Structure formats: structure tokens, C-alpha cells
């Protein structure tokens, strides 16, 4: 007999560089997902800083504030018991990636960089981000101090991999 899980997805009204407001909307969506019995909450691409940051994606402040919002999400005891998938820019070895950050119970489980960029019509993701080109390869990302001071975690898997939990196995092709 197959096992079923509840997956919560959301489309949030995020604003570029509105870190406080974006945090509030993300947290509300996590609360709603938990109330609905979801074990996995999937949010929109680049939901922490907002998708339309454009050249602000290249600024260190945008990265710092994104990590600060992620730290608030990680430390919130309401977020225990649900796997959350949020979007934010992440710098790895001097290269900026558009990433999914998957966390559960105060711990970053994996950071998944986008492999296929939107780069036609109205989209110019290549201007700000580099696509991850290492198929089936995981690296380690040294986490910033704001995260390691919070939970003691100093690194997280970064790349193209599979995440397995007791309830489900997750693989994302982004």
C-alpha cells in the first residue's frame, strides 16, 4: 500500500528587498502548511529577497539579509516538524547561485543551486547567477557565522543530490 504525504506549495506576494515583510509572509505560509498537516513546504524561487532584485543580487547586503531571514526561520520553534524549502541567493567559492535551501528542525539539510536559467524574453538570470553544472555532485558550503552561532552547523551539502527522510525522498531538478 503506498504512503501519502501532504505537500504545501505557495505563491507569495514577495517584494524585492522587503526582508521583513518577506519573512512575515514566509512564516505565515509555513504556519498554514503545518496547520494543514503538510510535512513539506515548498516556496517560490528567490522568495527571501524577492525575485525582482535585479542588480541588487550582486550586493553583499542582499546576501547578508537573506542569511539573516533564513536564521530567523531556522530558530523559530514553530518550524520544527516540517521540512521547508525556501529560495535565496547563495555565494559558493566566489560564484553566485540561485538556490533552494532545504531545512528541517533548525538544520540546513541541503542547498540546491538552480541548473537551468531563465534567460530569454523578460528574463536575464545569467546576468546575476551562474547555473550549477555539476550533475550528481555535492560539495560542502561553509555556512556564515549567523547560522553556525545559531545551531552549531558549520557546513551544508551544496549541489545536485537526493534528500531522504523517514516520510519521503526528495530530488529537485531546478
Beta strands, then each sheet from edge to edge (+ up, - down):
strand 1: 7-9
strand 2: 40-42
strand 3: 83-92
strand 4: 95-104
strand 5: 107-113
strand 6: 138-142
strand 7: 155-159
strand 8: 162-164
strand 9: 169-171
sheet 1: 1+ 2+ 3+ 4- 5+
sheet 2: 6+ 7-
sheet 3: 8+ 9-
end
